[in-house]
């Protein structure tokens, strides 16, 4: 009996030592991130799948709150770099790339066929012809519309999309019917930036838009005035009191049929449906082409993962990026997130027409903008959005608005 107990204790001790040895044998991959609870659970499931496929790797996730992370990343990239770090695409990643704090991962893209699989996101991950991270999720913006409002104005619903000329012509019919052609709530500023971004992308193209938000183009330049010339065509048809209401208030106008169209992100679909809309009367279309022949870029805020330049376990970090970018991993991850996979070979829920339409829109896009307040520095973004709001209220102030934005540009991008 005693011998058995001693033997059992010895066996237990041996197992504990063995488990500890196995743990010590695993290569550690340190990952700093800033997930909310639902995305955190989705990423933990992905990490479990990665560790199951790579039993010799232990991913240690250190999760920050969003606001704390914005400060923390600037510190840990310099002082105590992890092997992986969350951030954003486009101009938001440029300061870290230019400072030599993110690693070039072009080899990951080339080795895993990502130049094709992630084609629409490639431009927003590329600086100086190299890729600096991997995108894992995004969501679409576009025009959500109320089919009942179109019917009330005697118009056909634009399910297949319309030309810019036809869109504006429809606006005249909505005005005659007492319906706002376009609604928005600019009290918090950012919703009106979505309208400006699309007018910019459709008038002058993706590269021009990114140069504008990077401070390379004067706001008083004629090319900027071309964008506002298109904005001016839309201005008379936008909800008059937009500056006094939030985006949810504007959503209520769409739900009630008091407005016909809303330039908004897909996260708003839940709000539309909570208000009583269904797949029968809620529709989605991409923003119309304005300048013929300009490749179609879309607004799609994109979340990304990068390898800091000071990473210790680069080989395994690259394995993780390749895994996150794979079609199967992105299908599973984004199903849990309720967002869109950036890999065009992934699949999305066929029973959600807005997810399906967004996946088609973004997967086939030429390039992706991140949204004005991500693509431009904070001070420029705030001044720009204030200017867009003012223009919608007082379009006659355009010259003064552009002069003011130009003075901000000269100060911000010194």
Buried (B, 14 or more C-beta within 10 A) or exposed (E): EEEEEEEEEEEEEEEEEEEEEEEEEBBBBBBBBBBEEEBBEBBBBBBEBBBEEBEEBBBEBEBBEEEEBEEBBBEBBEEEBBBBBBBBBBBBBBEBBEEEBBBBBBEBBEEBBBEEBBBBBBBBBBBEEBBBBBBBBBBBBBBBBBBBBBEBBEBEBBEEBBEBEBBBEBBEBBBEBEBBBBBBBBBEBBBBBBBBBBBBBBBBBBEBBBBBBBBEBBBBEEBBBBBBEBBBBBBBBBBEEBBEBBBEBBBBBBBBBBBBBBBBBBBBBEBBBEBEBEEEBBBBBBBBBBEEEBEBBBBBBBBBBBBBBBBBBBEBBBBBBBBBBBBBBBBBBBBBBBBBBBBBBBBBEEEBBBBBBBBBBBBEBBBBBBBBBBBBBEEBBBBBBBBBBBBBBEBEEBEEBBEBBBEBBEEBEE
